[in-house]
Amino acid sequence: MTSAHDPHTTEAQADTASTGTELGSDPTAFRFQVQPEFHSIPLATGGDEEEFDEHMRKFARDYWGEHEQLEPIRRFTAAMYGVNSQQLTADGTVYHALGVFPIGGTADGSLPPERVSRCTLTVSVRDIGNPDPHLVVAGIAETLDQGKDSGEIQMITLPTGPAVLHIAGSRAVWGLSDGEEQERFFVRIEIWMPFPAEDRLLLVCLSTADVQDLFHYQAVLADIADTITFGDAEADVDLGANASDSRPLLFG
């Protein structure tokens, strides 16, 4: 996967906030950076339910704005993402974000973007039974290759060690009230990376219905992957023209 961040698509739509805790020398900690075009979505962490609901309402306000006529769609957004966040947390997700990327135009703003492309980003941690990263990567690649939607699978090497790149498409079909069917295609790009010295696995998944922007999102995910570090190491990689707007996300 080649990292080739397009400077025409780095105009910040919103900053992303830091999350997690600083764990010092704890080898189970990890961190990464995301582009400022990502809007972090709150996750249900088992704390106060009213506080979580308020976080979801704030996310919806930040995304849609404060116009009074948008209140119904803000409520729908908060409710929909709230239910989804609870399920994601139960499945081991530690970070969830919505990406809004302008496509085309110029970096100086003299030409506006041609359109806006959207994606979702999830980062999750899973337990595994083999601490050898190279054996884990080989097993993941073989398992994905035998799946029903194997797609493209590559064993890659990132700054922190071996990983698997998986690109696959899917098709969703749903019935309409008039008896017709509507379909939509999605593409997802995954990076499966074992922790260097622990029985855990990091899964970074970017998915989008804007399948025509696959190459753009490969570059976006490549830039994020290059910033992943474990333990105390600092992530200090340029994510583009607005990298100063992007803050490291810490987990443990």
Secondary structure as UniProt FT lines:
FT   HELIX           7..9
FT   TURN            24..25
FT   TURN            27..28
FT   STRAND          30..33
FT   TURN            36..37
FT   STRAND          38..40
FT   HELIX           49..64
FT   HELIX           68..70
FT   HELIX           71..90
FT   TURN            91..92
FT   STRAND          93..103
FT   TURN            107..108
FT   STRAND          115..127
FT   HELIX           133..145
FT   TURN            148..149
FT   STRAND          152..158
FT   TURN            159..160
FT   STRAND          161..175
FT   TURN            177..178
FT   STRAND          181..194
FT   TURN            196..197
FT   STRAND          200..208
FT   HELIX           211..213
FT   HELIX           214..225
FT   TURN            226..227
FT   STRAND          229..230
FT   TURN            231..232
FT   TURN            241..242
FT   HELIX           243..245
FT   STRAND          248..251
//
